[in-house]
């Protein structure tokens, strides 16, 4: 539970002059929110300096499925400068699991949470089904406050690896039971309400009402943006959708908070603990967009993710004892700039797309004869007769729509699955040098534990 040692509340300001100067790590001014985001300056390399390595807090961002291909496309999509994390690039990270060169999110997340490789599909257990301690659990044991933020169900693979232990990522009912029974997470923000409710109320639990149990333990239960923004302290269970939250393209049609609002709310509450905090924030649906080859969905959710990172950098710049690490768990879709059939790079047209391919496909009439009108309405693209016919005849009209839009934008894809390429890692704050060069995903939580002065994770 959240520790009650209270200090003056650290607010995340809308405008700050800069992230501040801290010897030995990248000095920069994070984006403000007045007009276009300002871009941080390059690291100061003017000679050796005494490093300030004290780390009390870690904010761990995982843009699920994000790789260098996404980053170069997002840079062009932004139109007004590089992503905020570009100046904090420290290296590349390998992602393979124990039993496959191409990982899934459960195995990748387990490595990133425990420092140990496991088989695909397994959540924070060894391949022999022994439980592995996670960096979040170690932080909790050290008296720190902890939080999980996700735009998927909060029981999905990536958040699950930080606070549960099961042999199959699909057992989301057991994952949330462990969340409530073990009580190591102070702030949950995401989707997945159905996994907390009994079958008698349309949920997935046989007989337990985990929302009521959480409330009995002292959690404040919130279901929408307004309720979340009203909370200033305490423990929080925020479940804003029955399953996953809405893609950023559709979020404004709902009462769901943004990723940045969830991140800021979590930081505001967790930072009241004098012992520090650990927070994991997942941009879940970048991965789902990659599986769908939906470039507009990928870019809009990356933009929402960047706003969340900006809010964390603002806090870290004022606090000066907070390490921010950003790393995708793997690549999804093999996104590139350009492809065999592309008409040239025009990623900026994705700003005109107002719906996911899944949504557009759902708007088609039974014979799909209205496909030209639907795509023009939601993507501002006038299809050729040949392109319309391709969608009409496709077994997967959503994928066909997305691939045609990607072709117009000059975005290439190699698969609808994960790939095994390395992904970039970014770090800002004290201790960021720990993540330089080509590292493995198991190195990340080990480095965090070392910087937080926690016992080494899962040593034999």
C-alpha angles and dihedrals in degrees: 000000000000111000114240100220098125128204131175105295114259106221123202103236122217091224128027130168095234147322088267132237119289118172118247102015138075113300115209148142111243121220117282121212100236104104119317116008113261115234122237119246125244122275116276109250097170098133133303120319135185106263122231101214103169109129120184099158136037125197108191115196118194115186095194112229094004119145140157090282091060090046096055091047091047091051089058092041092056093058091191104071144304125318111276092247096056094091090052095057108138106166150303129292131212116225111189119135127226095265104027140041086222113058132205123221095262095056093039091048092047090055090047092048103038108021092239130107118234138171124283113275096025121120116213096321131107119250085263089057097251113147118251124210113241129216089244092053090048090051090051091051088054091057098259124137117246139204143181124204124182140157090215124066105302086236092060120119101270100049090037094062092064098058112015141055121213135143093231128043088211092070093087093152090063092043093060092043087058090048091058098036096049097042097202097131120075100186126035116180123171143064133303106096092153091066091059097049131080121249088249088068096042095270136124102247114100096221111337125099100207095180090060091044090052091050089051088054090055103265118144107229116215130177106182145034096264094052092049095050090052093062117094104169145002133054120320137203105189115180111172102174139028090244125347122001118248121278112259089252088066103027097099089063088064139056092244121127120244121251089252091053092050091048094048092046091051092048093047092055100037095046091065089079111094089210092062134241147253119218129180118197120188126197090205103175099057083078094049091050088053092052088052093044085233105155096181092052090048094051097044092049090047089054090052089048091052091055088055090051090050091056090052093047090052090055093043092051092055096040098045092195097076125101116205116198124184122190135145115230093227141328120276124201098358092257115199140172102254133002143200095280101030121131091218131287113310102144090152091076088073088077087071093057110098102177140040120256088248090058094046092050088052091056094057119108121241097275094033090234090139095058095114091054094045095050092045091051097050103027104027089231124127107216123218117237089254092053091047090051091050090057093043092054098040123113086215109038093176092057091045091053092048094049092050092049089047089052091055090049093048093243118144129203130193101191146354090235137064123289131211100235123126118261130216121257125205129193134184128184138026112347095021090131088071089076101052127127127007107335136167123246089246090062094065102070090038089057092047092050090050093050092046088049091238123150112275112274120250098342113175 
